[in-house]
C-alpha cells in the first residue's frame, strides 16, 4: 500500500513517546483515517530506550508488524543518537525529527551518514515555556504532524483540543498549556 504513512518513534521510558504515538493514532482515527499505534518494549523501566510506531492510511491497513522502513522518525531524546541508528530504513523523501537545541547541521554528524531531511525542535524550551515542566511528547507530536503533513493543521488542533478536554477533564487548567505547546511547536520546528 503506497498511501500508508509510517512513523517510528524513539524515546526513553517516561518521556511519553508511546503516549504520543497512541495520541496521534486517536487523532488521525477521529479524522477518518485507518490507523495503528503501538509500542515495542525492551526492559520496561524508566529511562530505558523504547520504540513506538504509527501507521496512518486512507485505506484499510493489512500489515501488522514493526516498522522497518518508516517515512518519518521522531527522536524524543537526542542521547539515543549515540546508541541507536535511528535513521535505519528511512524512506527516500522521508525525514527525521529530533528533540534538540542544536541545528540540523550540528546534529547531522551523529546520524551515521544519513543524507535525508532533518528537522529539529527544542521540545524542552517549548514545554517549559507553555507547561512549566519538561514534557517532550506534546511538542514532538506537533512537530511530526507539521513535518509529515499527515493531516491539516486546523483538524489537528481541533482534534487535539477534544482529546485534551477528554483526557484532562479533571484538570482543565492543563488543557490551555498543552494547546499552547502544540501551537508553539508548529512554529519552532526547523
C-alpha positions as CSV (number, residue, x, y, z in Angstrom):
1,X,0.0,0.0,0.0
2,X,1.6,3.2,-1.1
3,X,-0.7,5.5,0.7
4,X,0.4,4.4,4.2
5,X,2.4,6.8,6.2
6,X,4.7,5.0,8.7
7,X,6.2,6.8,11.7
8,X,8.8,5.3,14.1
9,X,9.3,6.9,17.5
10,X,12.5,6.6,19.6
11,X,12.5,7.7,23.2
12,X,13.2,6.6,26.7
13,X,10.7,5.2,29.2
14,X,8.8,8.0,30.9
15,X,9.3,10.6,28.1
16,X,5.9,10.0,26.5
17,X,6.9,8.5,23.1
18,X,4.4,5.7,23.5
19,X,1.7,8.1,24.7
20,X,2.4,10.5,21.7
21,X,2.1,7.6,19.2
22,X,-1.2,6.5,20.7
23,X,-2.5,10.0,20.8
24,X,-1.5,10.5,17.1
25,X,-3.4,7.3,16.2
26,X,-6.5,8.5,18.1
27,X,-6.5,11.9,16.5
28,X,-5.9,10.5,13.0
29,X,-8.7,8.0,13.6
30,X,-11.0,10.8,14.5
31,X,-10.3,12.5,11.2
32,X,-11.4,9.3,9.3
33,X,-8.1,7.6,8.7
34,X,-7.3,4.0,9.3
35,X,-4.6,3.8,12.0
36,X,-2.2,1.7,14.1
37,X,-0.3,3.0,17.1
38,X,1.7,0.6,19.2
39,X,4.9,0.4,21.3
40,X,7.7,-2.1,21.3
41,X,9.3,-2.7,24.7
42,X,12.6,-4.0,25.8
43,X,13.2,-3.8,29.5
44,X,10.3,-1.9,30.9
45,X,11.9,0.7,33.1
46,X,12.2,4.4,33.4
47,X,14.9,5.7,31.1
48,X,15.3,2.5,29.0
49,X,15.1,3.0,25.2
50,X,11.6,2.3,23.8
51,X,10.3,2.3,20.3
52,X,6.7,3.1,19.2
53,X,5.0,3.1,15.8
54,X,2.2,4.6,13.8
55,X,0.7,3.7,10.5
56,X,-1.9,6.1,9.1
57,X,-3.7,5.5,5.8
58,X,-6.9,6.4,3.9
59,X,-7.3,2.6,3.2
60,X,-7.5,-0.4,5.5
61,X,-4.1,-1.4,6.9
62,X,-3.4,-5.1,6.4
63,X,0.2,-5.3,7.6
64,X,0.7,-6.0,11.3
65,X,4.4,-5.8,12.1
66,X,7.0,-3.4,13.4
67,X,8.0,-0.6,11.0
68,X,11.4,-1.1,9.5
69,X,11.2,1.4,6.6
70,X,9.4,4.4,8.0
71,X,8.5,7.6,6.2
72,X,9.3,9.6,9.3
73,X,11.3,9.1,12.5
74,X,10.8,11.0,15.7
75,X,13.6,11.1,18.2
76,X,12.4,12.3,21.6
77,X,15.8,12.0,23.3
78,X,18.9,13.1,21.4
79,X,21.2,10.9,23.5
80,X,19.7,8.0,21.7
81,X,21.6,9.1,18.5
82,X,24.8,7.7,20.1
83,X,23.3,4.3,20.9
84,X,20.8,3.6,18.1
85,X,20.8,4.0,14.3
86,X,17.6,6.0,14.3
87,X,17.8,6.6,10.6
88,X,17.8,2.9,9.7
89,X,15.4,2.3,6.8
90,X,14.1,5.8,6.5
91,X,12.4,6.0,3.0
92,X,13.7,8.4,0.4
93,X,11.7,11.6,0.8
94,X,11.1,10.9,4.4
95,X,12.6,12.9,7.4
96,X,13.9,12.6,10.9
97,X,12.6,15.0,13.6
98,X,14.9,15.3,16.6
99,X,14.3,16.9,20.0
100,X,17.5,19.1,20.4
101,X,18.5,22.7,20.9
102,X,21.0,22.2,18.1
103,X,20.5,22.9,14.4
104,X,20.1,20.2,11.8
105,X,23.7,20.9,10.5
106,X,25.0,20.4,14.1
107,X,23.2,17.2,14.6
108,X,23.8,15.6,11.2
109,X,27.3,14.2,12.1
110,X,25.6,11.9,14.7
111,X,23.3,10.4,12.0
112,X,25.7,7.8,10.6
113,X,25.8,9.1,7.1
114,X,22.1,9.8,6.7
115,X,21.7,12.4,3.9
116,X,17.9,12.9,4.1
117,X,15.9,15.7,5.6
118,X,16.5,16.5,9.2
119,X,14.2,18.7,11.4
120,X,14.9,19.9,14.9
121,X,12.9,21.3,17.7
122,X,13.8,22.3,21.2
123,X,10.9,20.4,22.9
124,X,12.4,21.3,26.3
125,X,12.2,25.0,25.6
126,X,8.6,24.7,24.2
127,X,7.3,22.6,27.1
128,X,8.9,24.6,29.8
129,X,7.5,27.8,28.3
130,X,4.0,26.5,27.9
131,X,3.6,23.8,30.5
132,X,6.1,24.9,33.2
133,X,7.8,21.5,33.1
134,X,9.6,19.2,30.7
135,X,7.1,17.1,28.8
136,X,8.7,16.5,25.4
137,X,5.9,14.4,23.9
138,X,3.4,17.1,23.2
139,X,5.8,19.3,21.2
140,X,7.3,16.3,19.4
141,X,3.8,15.2,18.4
142,X,3.1,18.6,16.8
143,X,6.5,18.7,15.1
144,X,5.9,15.4,13.3
145,X,2.4,16.4,12.2
146,X,3.8,19.6,10.8
147,X,6.8,17.9,9.1
148,X,4.8,15.0,7.7
149,X,1.7,16.9,6.7
150,X,-0.3,13.8,7.8
151,X,-3.3,16.0,8.5
152,X,-4.4,19.6,8.0
153,X,-3.2,21.9,10.8
154,X,-6.8,23.0,11.7
155,X,-8.1,19.5,12.0
156,X,-5.1,18.5,14.1
157,X,-5.6,21.4,16.6
158,X,-9.3,20.8,16.7
159,X,-9.0,17.1,17.4
160,X,-6.2,17.6,20.0
161,X,-8.4,20.1,21.8
162,X,-11.2,17.5,22.0
163,X,-8.7,14.8,23.1
164,X,-7.2,17.1,25.8
165,X,-10.7,18.0,27.1
166,X,-11.4,14.3,27.5
167,X,-8.0,13.3,28.9
168,X,-7.8,16.2,31.3
169,X,-11.4,16.5,32.3
170,X,-10.5,16.6,35.9
171,X,-7.6,19.0,35.3
172,X,-8.9,21.6,32.8
173,X,-6.1,24.0,33.8
174,X,-3.6,21.9,31.8
175,X,-5.6,22.0,28.5
176,X,-4.6,25.5,27.5
177,X,-0.9,24.9,28.2
178,X,-0.9,21.7,26.1
179,X,-2.6,23.6,23.3
180,X,-0.1,26.4,23.5
181,X,2.7,23.7,23.4
182,X,1.3,22.3,20.2
183,X,1.0,25.7,18.5
184,X,4.4,26.9,19.6
185,X,6.0,23.6,18.4
186,X,4.4,24.2,14.9
187,X,6.2,27.5,14.8
188,X,9.5,26.3,16.3
189,X,10.3,23.2,14.3
190,X,13.0,23.9,11.8
